[in-house]
Amino acid sequence: MGSIFRLVTRRIMQAIPLIFIVITINFVIVHTAPGDPTYILLGEAATKEFVEAMRARFGLDKPLYMQYLLYVSRVVQGDLGYSILRAQSVSSLIMERLPATLLLIFSAMCISILVGIFLGVTASKKPYSLRDNFATGIALFGVSTPTFWLGQMLLIALALYAGLFPVTGLKTLRIELMGLDYVLDVLHHLALPAITLAAFHLAFITRLTRASMLEVLGQDFIVTARAKGLDDRAVTYGHGLRNALLPVTTYAGLSIGLLFAGAIMTESVFAWPGMGTLLYDSLRLRDYPVLLGIFIFVSVMVVVSNLVVDILYGFLDPRIRSD
């Protein structure tokens, strides 16, 4: 446990300056982009004096470096700022939308990992067989299909024409559901967005698992395990899969940022009330504090997910603990 604790401590110390670098880059990009939120808030007909007064109220009249120093000092204290257009704190806005986004991302990750590993292991047992070609075809389709296009096609085919799934939203608004009925209703609304978001990552994990399993199953310790008389299931899952999961674990951790990025398009297609929709609206309306708050939150999530991957690596591969 001491080696794991040292690993976690070292990663946290490396993550702190990384987060500040991300804050700096995002701050410069957002504030140097064209557009002024005060004109969007007040309209083009507002007088110059009124616009200047609003800019002074939100601190937009100060030099960029002063805005940056003030913003960083607030972030260190846990204050992500106040939305210019929504009259609400950024933290409360993120907390309102976070559960829906986490539900979507967690569901998509579970689908991509479980189904991807299953297809990858199945394909690796008999390379170039019919099931291997089937898994490869699914992987190629998932990798080459844009998320927004797949979401629209699923929406048109299965929701609009077939009527099997709801068109938009997180839940049915016409009636009040409770208990199990509410859970089933949310899952019904969640199915298409989760499949859409999971498609690319499922395909990548399938190919990654297949390649890793083929490499592991050809090593000497697998031959020795078979020679000892172990059945195929014990060799494949007990010996082969555990060693083949290392690159899959790495990708799962690194894909957190990609899932957040994909959630923006997915939530826009399905009108899912999460952080992706909030980010899109804030970008369109130049709501700087909300944009920066979401960027910081996502950056911290990516750092934490990589930290979890490092810990899992330590349990999966004892050599990493010793290093």
VENRA-V482011 format. One record per backbone hydrogen bond with DSSP energy under -0.5 kcal/mol. CO is the residue of the C=O (numbers start at 0). NH is the residue of the N-H. Records with the same first field share a line. If there is no record, write none. Layout:
CO = NH  NH
This chain:
0 = 4
1 = 5
2 = 6
3 = 7
4 = 8
5 = 9
6 = 10
7 = 11
8 = 12
9 = 13
10 = 14
11 = 15
12 = 16
13 = 17
14 = 18
15 = 19
16 = 20
17 = 21
18 = 22
19 = 23
20 = 24
21 = 25
22 = 26
23 = 27
24 = 28
25 = 29
26 = 30
27 = 31
28 = 32
29 = 32
35 = 38  39
36 = 40
37 = 41
38 = 42
42 = 45
46 = 50
47 = 51
48 = 52
49 = 53
50 = 54
51 = 55
52 = 56
53 = 57
54 = 59  60
55 = 58
58 = 61
62 = 66
63 = 67
64 = 68
65 = 69
66 = 70
67 = 71
68 = 72
69 = 73
70 = 74
71 = 75
72 = 76
73 = 78
74 = 77
77 = 79
80 = 89
82 = 86
87 = 82
88 = 92
89 = 93
90 = 94
91 = 95
92 = 96
93 = 97
94 = 98
96 = 100  274
97 = 101
98 = 102
99 = 103
100 = 104
101 = 105
102 = 106
103 = 107
104 = 108
105 = 109
106 = 110
107 = 111
108 = 112
109 = 113
110 = 114  115
111 = 115
112 = 116
113 = 117
114 = 118
115 = 119
116 = 120
117 = 121
118 = 122
119 = 123
120 = 124
121 = 125
123 = 126
125 = 128
128 = 132
129 = 133
130 = 134
131 = 135
132 = 136
133 = 137
134 = 138
135 = 139
136 = 140
137 = 141
138 = 142
139 = 143
140 = 144
143 = 145
145 = 149
146 = 150
147 = 151
148 = 152
149 = 153
150 = 154
151 = 155
152 = 156
153 = 157  158
154 = 158  159
155 = 160
156 = 161
157 = 163  164
174 = 176
177 = 180  181
178 = 182
179 = 183
180 = 184
181 = 185
182 = 186
183 = 187
184 = 188
185 = 189
186 = 190
188 = 192
189 = 193
190 = 194
191 = 195
192 = 196
193 = 197
194 = 198
196 = 200
197 = 201
198 = 202
199 = 203
200 = 204
201 = 205
202 = 206
203 = 207
204 = 208
205 = 209
206 = 210
207 = 211
208 = 212
209 = 213
210 = 214
211 = 215
212 = 216
213 = 217
215 = 218
218 = 221  222
219 = 223
220 = 224
221 = 225
222 = 226
223 = 227
224 = 229
225 = 228
230 = 234
231 = 235
232 = 236  237
233 = 237  238
234 = 238  239
235 = 240
236 = 241
238 = 242
239 = 243
240 = 244
242 = 245
243 = 247
244 = 248
245 = 249
246 = 250
247 = 251
248 = 252
249 = 253
250 = 254
252 = 255
253 = 256  257
254 = 258
255 = 259
256 = 260
257 = 261
258 = 262
259 = 263
260 = 263  264
261 = 265
262 = 266
263 = 267
264 = 268
265 = 269
266 = 270  271
269 = 168
271 = 273
273 = 277
274 = 278
275 = 279
276 = 280
277 = 281
278 = 282
279 = 283
280 = 284
281 = 285  286
282 = 285
285 = 287
286 = 290
287 = 291
288 = 292
289 = 293
290 = 294
291 = 295
292 = 296
293 = 297
294 = 298
295 = 299
296 = 300
297 = 301
298 = 302
299 = 303
300 = 304
301 = 305
302 = 306
303 = 307
304 = 308
305 = 309
306 = 310
307 = 311
308 = 312
309 = 313
310 = 314
311 = 315
312 = 316
316 = 319  320
317 = 321
318 = 322
